[in-house]
Amino acid sequence: MHITLRSISEVDFEFIYEVTRVTMQTYVEQTWGSWVDFEQRTIIYDSINLSTHQIIQIDGQDVGCLAVEIHPSYMQLMKLYVLPNFQRRGIGTVLIRQLVNEAKAHEIPLLLRVLAVNPARKLYEREGFIVQTQTKERIYMEYAPVK
């Protein structure tokens, strides 16, 4: 299995929407009670940034979406969505470890937020992320490199 990341263009917006819908709809419904397609499509399209988003590929096939913002004092993992047929194959773990290594190299923390009902929290905890704060809906986590 060869994992690569590729830059996105506007033609990828619908794929990013579909990956988000397939991976997150159940958790959004559990958290807020419903998934209104038109509203979610607007929110998701508005969140896509050509400079922060990438398409995750396995052996050249598009299988997910990664979005990372890099700031002077921290990195923020915004999205890590992998299509269900490709989940539980270590793709997320590989990508998280790469981001952790990048944060360590720059001696800055790697931050993320995850919906409280999303079992991905276990993956982040396993990779060394610590809960910093929590609301009813979201858990905010941080991987802080040892200095």
N, C-alpha and C positions, 0 to 999 in steps of 0.2 A: 504494500500500500504506500503510495507516494503522495504526500500532502503538499499542496502548493497553494499560494494565495495569488490572486490576480486583481489588478485595479478594476474599478467599475466604471461604467458609463451610464447614461440615462436609459439605455436599453435594458439594463439590469434591474431597474426599479421594480418591475412587476415580479421578477424572481425573488427579490428581497422581500417584497410584500408577502408572497406565497410562503416562503420559508418562515417568516414571522408568524403568519396565520396558522400554519400547520403545527409549529412548535409551541406557540404561546396562547392560542385561542382558549384552550381548556383552562389555563391558569388565569387568564384575564376574566373568564366567566366565573371561576371560583372566587376571585378577588373582588370583582365589581358587579357581578351578576349577569352581565351580558357582553356580547361582542357585536357591535353594530358595524357592519362591514364598511359602509360609507365613511363613518367617523374614523374607524381604525385605519382605513386606507389613507385618509388625509393625514392623520397623525404620523403614520409610518413614512409616507412619501416626504412629508415635511422634515422628518428626522434624518433623511439620507443626505450624507455629505460625501462628495466625490473624493475628498482628501482623507477621510477617516475610514471609509468602508472598503472592504475587500470581499471578494467571493472566494470561499473555500472550495478547493478542488481536490478530488481523489482520482489519481490517474487520468487527469484531464476532464473529469466530469464535475459539473457544478453540484455541490452537496450542502452548501451552507453559506453563512454570512458572518463576517467578523468586522467589528467597528471598534477602533481604539483612538482615543484622543491623547496626544502627548503635550503636556504642559511643562513649563520650566521646573516646577517643584513636585509634580506627580504625573502618573499615567492613569487614564480612566478607561476601563473595559466597558464599552457601551453595549455591545451585542456580541454574543457567541451562540449562534443558532445553527444546528446541524439537522438536516432532514432525518426523520425517524428511522428510515431504512439504513442509515449510516451511523446512528447513535450506538453507544456501547462498544465502539471499536477502538477507542483511545484517541480519537481525533481531537476532542476537546482537551484532553489531558496534554497532548503534545503541544497544542497551541497555547494553553495556559502556561506551561513550563517555559516556552519560548518568551512569552511576555514577562514572566517572573525574572528570567535571566536578563532581559533587556532592562527591567527596572533595577535589578541589582547592579548592572554595569553602570547605570547612571546614578545609583545611590538615591533613588526616589521611590516612594511607595506606589503600589499598583492598587487602585481602588475599583470597586464595582458595586452594583446593587442588583439584587435578585428578588423576585416576588417571593413572599414568605411561603407560599404554597408550592413553589417550584423545587423539586427534588435535586436540581443542579447545585443547590446549597451544599450538599454532601460532597460533591466533587471539589468545590472551592475549599471547603474545610480540609479535605484530604490533602490538598495541595498547599496548605499552610496559611490560608486566609483566616483572619480573625474578625468576628462580628464587632463592629464599632458602635453601631446604633441600630435601632429597629423601630419601625412603625407597625401599625396593624397590617399594612399591605406589603411593606418592603423591608428587606434586611440589607444594611450597608456594611460592606466588608472591606478589609485592607490586608494587603501583603506588604509588610514593611521590611525591607532588606536590613540585615544586621550590618551595622557600620563598624 
